[in-house]
Amino acid sequence: MVDVSHASLNYGDLNDARSGRVPVGAVLGSDAAGAVVQAAADGTGPAVGTQVVALTSGAFAERVAIDVGALAGIPKNLEPAQAVALPVAGVAALRSLRAAGLGPGKRVLITGASGGVGRFAVQLAARAGAHVIASVGSATRREGLAEAGAGEVLIGLEGLQRPVDVVIDSVGGPQLVAAWNLLAPGGSVQSVGWTSGEPAVFPPYATVGPAKSLTSFVIEGDAGADLAVLTELAAEGAVTVEIGWQGSWDRFNEAAEALRGRRIPGKAVLEVARGELHAPIPSPQD
Ligand SMILES: NC(=O)c1ccc[n+]([C@@H]2O[C@H](COP(=O)([O-])OP(=O)(O)OC[C@H]3O[C@@H](n4cnc5c(N)ncnc54)[C@H](OP(=O)(O)O)[C@@H]3O)[C@@H](O)[C@H]2O)c1
């Protein structure tokens, strides 16, 4: 059981809210950080007082019960506000790059590079020795991406002619089709998201030719082990967490509108305002 001090806002959380998939009254949110207030009954997992970060359902809460496999301890030199930006966006970036078969010297295109998943993907791909091409929607959204490791930063796919080996796509629509056309034989597109909301129309025969793949992606299973990798990288400074918006969760609407309006570089972090004193944790005898 964790007392949540910070949550982060993902594009997917806003999709969940509108999807109809989440029952009325259920608690939204996926990324939580805070202190353990009750350890797992079977003795596994961190002790009371440990600062942890997790990818869990129901993260927009003051207190949440989390599977031990879904969390990682926060290293001493990493702030919870930074750690909480890592779960959904960082794990999606890490796993999609892994699934694509990244290696040194590969040309990697990251679309939606200004956002949460995109910024982590740029940094992780660059760290793995890839030549990273970051695609953003407008000139103001380029900020910080060259420093994050992008060798090229493009508006859309303007001017990109040489084939790429890997695409991490979170935009979908016509840009996905264009990215597919740029993919080299043997290459891999990971379809992580679809922020454009537009259909992708493949011209006839676009999918006929030397083998290359378009793979759907979703985060499945426990994220704790990957979160441990990401928190260590962040604590070492090998991955930088860019927080483009931070404030009380009382200002949730403001954060959501800014995210939807493409005004947040990197991540939005919500500080969980504490209410009245919590009820005591019930013991097994109660
Ligand atoms: N499959 C999974 O497991 C998984 C995990 C994480 C995220 N996702 C999905 O991945 C996507 C990105 O998530 P995120 O958390 O990184 O979101 P984010 O932080 O809001 O970033 C999304 C980026 O997409 C671009 N974008 C937004 N609206 C757009 C539009 N109408 N047309 C073109 N580009 C647009 C923006 O870049 P510019 O402003 O530069 O255009 C923005 O920086 C979402 O669709 C999310 O649901 C999926």
Ligand as a Chemical Component Dictionary entry (heavy atoms), coordinates in Angstrom:
data_LIG
# 
_chem_comp.id                   LIG 
_chem_comp.type                 NON-POLYMER 
_chem_comp.pdbx_formal_charge   0 
_chem_comp.three_letter_code    LIG 
# 
loop_
_chem_comp_atom.comp_id 
_chem_comp_atom.atom_id 
_chem_comp_atom.alt_atom_id 
_chem_comp_atom.type_symbol 
_chem_comp_atom.charge 
_chem_comp_atom.model_Cartn_x 
_chem_comp_atom.model_Cartn_y 
_chem_comp_atom.model_Cartn_z 
_chem_comp_atom.pdbx_ordinal 
LIG N1  N1  N 0  0.845  1.319  -26.624 1  
LIG C1  C1  C 0  1.205  1.679  -25.400 2  
LIG O1  O1  O 0  1.419  0.843  -24.505 3  
LIG C2  C2  C 0  1.397  3.136  -25.144 4  
LIG C3  C3  C 0  2.162  3.603  -24.078 5  
LIG C4  C4  C 0  2.365  4.969  -23.940 6  
LIG C5  C5  C 0  1.756  5.860  -24.831 7  
LIG N2  N2  N 1  0.983  5.377  -25.811 8  
LIG C6  C6  C 0  0.369  6.275  -26.815 9  
LIG O2  O2  O 0  1.423  6.972  -27.448 10 
LIG C7  C7  C 0  0.981  8.270  -27.804 11 
LIG C8  C8  C 0  1.899  9.311  -27.193 12 
LIG O3  O3  O 0  1.760  9.291  -25.786 13 
LIG P1  P1  P 0  2.525  10.359 -24.901 14 
LIG O4  O4  O 0  2.180  10.060 -23.504 15 
LIG O5  O5  O -1 3.933  10.455 -25.319 16 
LIG O6  O6  O 0  1.752  11.689 -25.344 17 
LIG P2  P2  P 0  2.254  13.205 -25.311 18 
LIG O7  O7  O 0  3.227  13.397 -24.228 19 
LIG O8  O8  O 0  1.017  14.044 -25.353 20 
LIG O9  O9  O 0  3.035  13.352 -26.670 21 
LIG C9  C9  C 0  2.388  13.118 -27.880 22 
LIG C10 C10 C 0  3.075  13.891 -28.979 23 
LIG O10 O10 O 0  2.312  13.639 -30.170 24 
LIG C11 C11 C 0  2.200  14.813 -30.917 25 
LIG N3  N3  N 0  0.789  15.068 -31.230 26 
LIG C12 C12 C 0  -0.211 15.353 -30.383 27 
LIG N4  N4  N 0  -1.353 15.568 -31.052 28 
LIG C13 C13 C 0  -1.037 15.397 -32.346 29 
LIG C14 C14 C 0  -1.780 15.497 -33.532 30 
LIG N5  N5  N 0  -3.068 15.810 -33.516 31 
LIG N6  N6  N 0  -1.151 15.253 -34.704 32 
LIG C15 C15 C 0  0.155  14.952 -34.722 33 
LIG N7  N7  N 0  0.923  14.869 -33.614 34 
LIG C16 C16 C 0  0.319  15.096 -32.443 35 
LIG C17 C17 C 0  2.714  15.970 -30.104 36 
LIG O11 O11 O 0  3.876  16.432 -30.741 37 
LIG P3  P3  P 0  3.942  17.871 -31.476 38 
LIG O12 O12 O 0  3.289  18.858 -30.594 39 
LIG O13 O13 O 0  5.397  18.078 -31.692 40 
LIG O14 O14 O 0  3.197  17.660 -32.759 41 
LIG C18 C18 C 0  3.015  15.394 -28.750 42 
LIG O15 O15 O 0  4.248  15.849 -28.228 43 
LIG C19 C19 C 0  -0.487 8.350  -27.357 44 
LIG O16 O16 O 0  -1.309 7.972  -28.451 45 
LIG C20 C20 C 0  -0.563 7.324  -26.254 46 
LIG O17 O17 O 0  -1.884 6.842  -26.089 47 
LIG C21 C21 C 0  0.775  4.051  -25.988 48 
# 
loop_
_chem_comp_bond.comp_id 
_chem_comp_bond.atom_id_1 
_chem_comp_bond.atom_id_2 
_chem_comp_bond.value_order 
_chem_comp_bond.pdbx_ordinal 
LIG N1  C1  SING 1  
LIG C1  O1  DOUB 2  
LIG C1  C2  SING 3  
LIG C2  C3  SING 4  
LIG C2  C21 DOUB 5  
LIG C3  C4  DOUB 6  
LIG C4  C5  SING 7  
LIG C5  N2  DOUB 8  
LIG N2  C6  SING 9  
LIG N2  C21 SING 10 
LIG C6  O2  SING 11 
LIG C6  C20 SING 12 
LIG O2  C7  SING 13 
LIG C7  C8  SING 14 
LIG C7  C19 SING 15 
LIG C8  O3  SING 16 
LIG O3  P1  SING 17 
LIG P1  O4  DOUB 18 
LIG P1  O5  SING 19 
LIG P1  O6  SING 20 
LIG O6  P2  SING 21 
LIG P2  O7  DOUB 22 
LIG P2  O8  SING 23 
LIG P2  O9  SING 24 
LIG O9  C9  SING 25 
LIG C9  C10 SING 26 
LIG C10 O10 SING 27 
LIG C10 C18 SING 28 
LIG O10 C11 SING 29 
LIG C11 N3  SING 30 
LIG C11 C17 SING 31 
LIG N3  C12 SING 32 
LIG N3  C16 SING 33 
LIG C12 N4  DOUB 34 
LIG N4  C13 SING 35 
LIG C13 C14 SING 36 
LIG C13 C16 DOUB 37 
LIG C14 N5  SING 38 
LIG C14 N6  DOUB 39 
LIG N6  C15 SING 40 
LIG C15 N7  DOUB 41 
LIG N7  C16 SING 42 
LIG C17 O11 SING 43 
LIG C17 C18 SING 44 
LIG O11 P3  SING 45 
LIG P3  O12 DOUB 46 
LIG P3  O13 SING 47 
LIG P3  O14 SING 48 
LIG C18 O15 SING 49 
LIG C19 O16 SING 50 
LIG C19 C20 SING 51 
LIG C20 O17 SING 52 
# 
